[in-house]
Amino acid sequence: MEPDCYGRRMRRSASQARKQVDVTSSILNYIERRLWDDPTRHGNFVTQPHILFAPETFPIVCSGETSAECVMTRLIRSAVNKIKCPIFDLCWTPEGRRLITGGSSGEFTLWNGTAFNFETILQAHDSAVRAMIWSNNQQWMVTSDQDGYVKYWQANMNNVAMFQAHREAVRALSFAPSDLKFATGGDDSTSRIWDFKTLTEERVLRGHGSDVRAVDWHPSKGLLVTGSRDSQQPVKLWDPRTEACIRTLHFHKSGVTTVDFNANGNWLLTGSRDHLIKLIDIRSMDEIFTFKGHMKDVTSVAWHPIQEKVFVSGGADGSLIYWDTLSDHELTLIEGAHEQAIWALDWHPLGHILASGSNDNNTKADSSSGNMNADREMEMAESLEALEDLLT
């Protein structure tokens, strides 16, 4: 800032300071303070997750012992594109430095992952972006659009391939554990298996009577789950090698909008237009819990990347609910997190920030109070202002 007429340097007010979430110092602090392992355990560092070993707040990836640490109740930033449009999907880059959003305009918008300021925008598709996913090896991003096209992107946002996967909108994408194959789900009531390298179609999975809105590949096995608006056959499990439907699950009374395997490979979440979320054990094909809390359709769910028993769900009314699988009661309900339906949820790879995209054109980032550095930064800014006033 330029000095004023009295020679004093103008500073931005502490109340105008941009909130930032930078966990680098916390992680370094954790690495320096954690205990050495016992020699009988190969001399490695012991990871001590208990809070008694943490005199200062550590990121969830370093502790994460309690579910409450995974509840993100503090809004960091609400961002809107210059040309306002609904946000249909979003994803963090694998290293967590940027957040990428895809909207109805067909554009990608890149936001800084620390200060959440705008970085760049690019025209990615000719129609609305419907799905975005990174490969398991973190080298490729695959996206789909309203016209049924699928595109491959490198980490530098260079588009290297494009083909039409469905004749109608492609609503969902999911990679196989090996990254050699991936699955698509479309409004033509089918799910398709593709060879990633050759871009060739290998299987067409037919059986749903309406749009396939959700697809997820098992994290370690040859098993695929699809969710459809078809209330008669809402959830199906498939063997992607034979096109065979292994099981049809009838736990919902209406169409299913979202499905998500837990990283442990045993639990499956399904969210439906009947306002319910079901937790299913795929080993026994039994329903473990029914989570009731949303007043309208459940539009998105996402497991926490560190704490396997915690997940978050978004509703058509703009509400966010945090859940623990050990209880059918919500951890926290945030009414009015968005003004309209929440189409997309994605956790930062370290689990300390939740990003959400909505039909109200907003992209929001939430963090817990314990992981927030903004309070400390604002206190420092206020102290600097007070010191400057004292000296002048």
DACORJO-V221953 format. One line per field, one symbol per residue. phi: phi as a letter, one per 30 degrees, with the letter a starting at -180 (. if undefined). psi: psi as a letter, one per 20 degrees, with the letter a starting at -180 (. if undefined). burial: + if it has 16 or more other C-alpha atoms within 10 Angstrom, else -. Layout:
# DACORJO-V221953
phi = ???
psi = ???
burial = ???
This chain:
# DACORJO-V221953
phi = .ddddcidddbddddcdddbbbceddddddddcdddddedciiddddcddddcbdbdcdddcbhdcdddcdcccddaccbdecdadccaaaddedidbcccbbddicccccddccicdcabbdcbdbedcabacdddicbccbbbddjdbbcbdddicdcaaaccbdbeccbbaddedidbbcbbbddibbbcbdddcicdcbbccldcaedcbbbcedbbdbbcbbbddddbdbbcbcddbidddacccdccbdccabaddddiccbcbcbddiccccccddchcddbcccadcbedcabadddccdccbbbccdcidcbcbbddbccddaccdiebdbecdbbaddedicbccbbbddiccbbbbdddcccdeddddddddddddddddc
psi = qqqaijjqppqpqhijpppqoojghggggghhiqqqrqhiljjrqponiqhhjnhrpqrhhhekhqhhijonippgqoqpqgopqqohqrqqqhijhqppqpaiijqpppqpigikqpgrqqogriapphqpqqrhjjhqppqrahijqpqpprhjkppiqprohriapohqqpqqhijhqqqqprijjqqqpqphgikqphqooqhqjapoiqpppqiirmpppqprioihmhpqpqoihijpogqppliqirqphqqoqqhiihqpppqrijjqppopoihikqpgqpophqiaqoiqqpqpigoiiprqqqrijjqpppqpiiqjqqgppnpkhrhapohqppqqhijippqqqrijjqpqpqrqhhjpihgghhggghgggggghgh.
burial = -------------+----+++++--++--+---+-------------++----+--++++++++--+-+++++-+++++++---++++++++++-++++++++++++++++++-++-+-----++-++++++++++---++++++++++++++-----------++-++++++++++-+-++++++++++++++-+--+---+++--++++++++++++---++++++++++++++++++--+-+--++-+++++++++++++---+++++++++++++++-----+-+++-++-++++++++++++-+++++++++++++++++--+--+++---++++++++++++++++++++++++++++++++--++-+--++--+---+-------
